[in-house]
Amino acid sequence: MYFLLNWLIASLSIGIAAYLLPGISLSGFFAALVTALILGLINAFIKPVLIILTLPLNILTLGLLTFVINALLIMLTGVLIPGFIVQGFWWALLFSLILSPINWALSAISPDPKM
């Protein structure tokens, strides 16, 4: 149940962020659901490997490389999902920066499953 709630929140966040940015296209809510699922899997399996592999450069850039990695993973998701179109790197970077606070705000107002 908790997984489904988080998945719906992430999908809604992706839909809101895509609505706000003209460089991101989303064909519908089903595309948002699939995008949230694939982006979550990419963030769970590929992102940690990339962070570890780029750790020296990430330390050198004071963590700013993490933003680049996030944007590249969003662009990868855009390539994998036909209904999710990212116009370029800068739109992907802006999408990742906007997605995080939207997702946080929606998670903050959702009911706590531990109660």
Rosetta silent file (secondary structure, phi, psi, omega in degrees, C-alpha in Angstrom):
SEQUENCE: MYFLLNWLIASLSIGIAAYLLPGISLSGFFAALVTALILGLINAFIKPVLIILTLPLNILTLGLLTFVINALLIMLTGVLIPGFIVQGFWWALLFSLILSPINWALSAISPDPKM
SCORE:     score description
SCORE:     0.000 S_00000001
   1 L     0.000  -43.206 -179.443    0.000    0.000    0.000 S_00000001
   2 H   -64.380  -38.665  178.187    2.816    2.401    0.916 S_00000001
   3 H   -61.969  -43.680 -179.732    4.574    1.629   -2.396 S_00000001
   4 H   -64.194  -39.268  178.714    1.429    2.454   -4.375 S_00000001
   5 H   -64.503  -44.977  178.256    0.967    5.750   -2.545 S_00000001
   6 H   -63.937  -37.903  179.334    4.580    6.764   -3.228 S_00000001
   7 H   -64.624  -43.199  177.950    4.220    5.725   -6.857 S_00000001
   8 H   -65.937  -38.980  177.912    1.079    7.851   -7.269 S_00000001
   9 H   -64.464  -44.064  178.481    2.745   10.818   -5.565 S_00000001
  10 H   -63.696  -39.804  178.525    5.787   10.513   -7.845 S_00000001
  11 H   -64.607  -43.298  178.121    3.525   10.249  -10.902 S_00000001
  12 H   -64.733  -39.582  177.267    1.566   13.320   -9.868 S_00000001
  13 H   -62.257  -42.803  178.442    4.821   15.196   -9.227 S_00000001
  14 H   -63.696  -41.465  178.275    6.095   14.268  -12.687 S_00000001
  15 H   -63.167  -42.315  179.786    2.812   15.426  -14.218 S_00000001
  16 H   -66.710  -45.673 -179.591    2.925   18.775  -12.415 S_00000001
  17 H   -64.222  -38.927  178.028    6.584   19.389  -13.291 S_00000001
  18 H   -67.063  -34.207  177.787    5.957   18.452  -16.934 S_00000001
  19 H   -67.294  -36.389 -177.340    2.984   20.837  -17.019 S_00000001
  20 H   -75.505  -26.053 -174.932    5.133   23.682  -15.676 S_00000001
  21 L  -108.162  122.613  179.968    8.008   23.210  -18.132 S_00000001
  22 L   -71.023  -16.962 -179.728    7.431   23.684  -21.867 S_00000001
  23 L   -86.416    0.054  178.872   10.522   21.603  -22.724 S_00000001
  24 E  -118.826  127.331  179.026    9.044   18.463  -21.127 S_00000001
  25 E  -116.522  139.394  179.115    6.130   16.647  -22.770 S_00000001
  26 E  -133.426  126.138 -173.787    3.979   13.998  -21.164 S_00000001
  27 L   -77.973  -15.942  179.476    1.307   12.214  -23.191 S_00000001
  28 L   168.927 -177.169 -176.924   -0.960   11.416  -20.243 S_00000001
  29 H   -70.440  -31.616  176.385   -1.231   10.075  -16.725 S_00000001
  30 H   -62.909  -39.394  176.500   -0.357    6.534  -17.810 S_00000001
  31 H   -64.655  -34.969  176.853    2.910    7.889  -19.226 S_00000001
  32 H   -66.824  -39.073  177.344    3.498    9.617  -15.882 S_00000001
  33 H   -63.187  -45.648  179.952    2.943    6.312  -14.058 S_00000001
  34 H   -67.378  -39.769  178.403    5.403    4.486  -16.316 S_00000001
  35 H   -62.525  -42.857  178.593    7.891    7.364  -16.099 S_00000001
  36 H   -63.032  -40.534  179.374    7.737    7.316  -12.300 S_00000001
  37 H   -65.767  -49.045 -178.198    8.300    3.568  -12.254 S_00000001
  38 H   -67.521  -41.620  178.667   11.221    3.606  -14.701 S_00000001
  39 H   -63.895  -37.798  176.050   12.802    6.700  -13.135 S_00000001
  40 H   -64.532  -41.767  177.780   12.541    5.060   -9.716 S_00000001
  41 H   -66.387  -41.133  177.447   14.215    1.894  -10.995 S_00000001
  42 H   -63.322  -43.275  179.067   16.963    3.907  -12.694 S_00000001
  43 H   -67.251  -27.038 -179.571   17.529    5.918   -9.513 S_00000001
  44 H   -81.780  -34.056 -172.529   17.648    2.715   -7.465 S_00000001
  45 H  -110.320  -41.303 -175.194   20.033    0.712   -9.636 S_00000001
  46 H   -89.067  -40.795 -175.964   22.000    2.910  -12.055 S_00000001
  47 H   -59.588  -44.597  179.401   22.402    6.153  -10.091 S_00000001
  48 H   -61.425  -36.078  178.202   24.353    4.650   -7.148 S_00000001
  49 H   -65.057  -44.629  178.958   26.817    3.040   -9.557 S_00000001
  50 H   -64.760  -38.739  178.849   27.323    6.328  -11.392 S_00000001
  51 H   -63.280  -42.910  179.685   27.755    8.232   -8.131 S_00000001
  52 H   -67.971  -42.439 -179.546   30.431    5.801   -6.950 S_00000001
  53 H   -65.562  -31.579 -178.261   32.233    5.788  -10.304 S_00000001
  54 L  -102.356   16.428 -175.379   32.303    9.590  -10.448 S_00000001
  55 H   -56.799  -46.120  179.215   33.033   10.138   -6.749 S_00000001
  56 H   -60.597  -42.777  178.948   36.455   11.810   -7.192 S_00000001
  57 H   -69.790  -33.213  178.064   35.076   14.220   -9.791 S_00000001
  58 H   -66.928  -39.299  176.621   31.956   14.760   -7.694 S_00000001
  59 H   -65.837  -41.550 -179.685   34.114   15.708   -4.705 S_00000001
  60 H   -62.947  -35.484  179.617   36.158   18.025   -6.904 S_00000001
  61 L   -92.082    9.855  179.197   33.005   19.799   -8.119 S_00000001
  62 L    59.072   34.738  175.727   31.592   19.947   -4.571 S_00000001
  63 L    88.752   -3.196 -178.614   28.667   17.731   -5.505 S_00000001
  64 L   -69.042  -21.913  177.383   27.496   19.697   -8.532 S_00000001
  65 H   -64.393  -24.327  178.240   28.149   16.694  -10.765 S_00000001
  66 H   -61.080  -36.514  176.913   25.175   15.031   -9.064 S_00000001
  67 H   -64.244  -39.696  178.114   22.880   17.511  -10.825 S_00000001
  68 H   -64.922  -43.298  178.711   24.418   16.539  -14.158 S_00000001
  69 H   -61.633  -43.500  177.754   23.953   12.841  -13.361 S_00000001
  70 H   -59.906  -44.475 -179.508   20.287   13.472  -12.445 S_00000001
  71 H   -64.142  -41.385  179.310   19.703   15.327  -15.715 S_00000001
  72 H   -65.466  -36.576  178.120   21.349   12.555  -17.739 S_00000001
  73 H   -70.007  -33.507  175.342   19.215    9.915  -16.008 S_00000001
  74 H   -68.562  -38.454  176.086   16.081   11.925  -16.767 S_00000001
  75 H   -65.355  -37.116  175.697   17.169   12.125  -20.399 S_00000001
  76 H   -62.178  -42.198  177.216   17.695    8.341  -20.365 S_00000001
  77 H   -62.089  -39.200  177.449   14.162    7.939  -19.034 S_00000001
  78 H   -63.434  -31.808  177.477   12.927   10.181  -21.843 S_00000001
  79 H   -73.953  -35.817 -175.993   14.591    7.889  -24.375 S_00000001
  80 H   -78.613  -31.277 -175.651   13.069    4.757  -22.801 S_00000001
  81 L  -104.861  116.291 -177.548    9.491    6.046  -22.387 S_00000001
  82 L   -65.780  -27.733 -178.464    7.775    7.055  -25.640 S_00000001
  83 L   -89.006    2.731 -179.762    5.190    9.278  -23.896 S_00000001
  84 E  -121.165  109.301 -174.289    7.803   11.249  -21.942 S_00000001
  85 E  -115.853  126.874  177.573    9.787   13.663  -24.113 S_00000001
  86 E  -111.670  123.407 -174.840   12.690   15.776  -22.861 S_00000001
  87 L   -72.160  -24.142 -179.134   13.776   18.525  -25.268 S_00000001
  88 L   178.530 -179.600 -176.642   17.379   18.744  -24.057 S_00000001
  89 H   -61.425  -44.987 -175.939   19.878   18.661  -21.234 S_00000001
  90 H   -67.055  -34.092  175.335   18.916   22.009  -19.717 S_00000001
  91 H   -67.847  -37.855  177.866   15.235   21.076  -19.624 S_00000001
  92 H   -65.077  -40.523  178.458   16.168   17.792  -17.934 S_00000001
  93 H   -64.697  -45.401  178.534   18.253   19.680  -15.374 S_00000001
  94 H   -64.902  -38.376  177.379   15.444   22.140  -14.687 S_00000001
  95 H   -60.680  -43.518 -179.368   12.952   19.256  -14.500 S_00000001
  96 H   -67.392  -34.920  178.984   15.066   17.517  -11.848 S_00000001
  97 H   -71.259  -32.930  179.812   15.364   20.731   -9.842 S_00000001
  98 H   -83.182  -33.553 -177.200   11.599   21.354   -9.952 S_00000001
  99 H   -63.038  -39.441 -175.760   10.582   17.723   -9.441 S_00000001
 100 H   -61.663  -52.212  178.689   12.261   17.393   -6.067 S_00000001
 101 H   -66.828  -31.711  177.512   10.389   20.146   -4.158 S_00000001
 102 H   -65.477  -45.576  179.294    7.082   19.180   -5.777 S_00000001
 103 H   -62.860  -40.267  178.436    7.580   15.564   -4.741 S_00000001
 104 H   -63.163  -45.531 -177.966    8.581   16.663   -1.230 S_00000001
 105 H   -64.226  -43.227  179.474    5.499   18.903   -0.854 S_00000001
 106 H   -68.065  -35.118  177.027    3.099   16.211   -2.044 S_00000001
 107 H   -68.587  -33.124 -179.261    4.747   13.637    0.232 S_00000001
 108 H   -68.908  -31.608 -178.484    4.474   16.020    3.174 S_00000001
 109 H   -92.833   -5.362  178.741    0.701   16.382    2.800 S_00000001
 110 L   -78.413  154.943 -179.480    0.066   12.687    2.200 S_00000001
 111 L   -67.237  143.913  178.899   -1.073   10.524    5.124 S_00000001
 112 L   -81.247  122.185 -176.764    1.647    8.808    7.129 S_00000001
 113 L   -72.038  -12.350 -178.866    1.307    5.010    6.789 S_00000001
 114 L   -80.751  -10.295 -177.475    2.907    4.416   10.203 S_00000001
 115 L   -93.328    0.000    0.000   -0.053    5.934   12.011 S_00000001
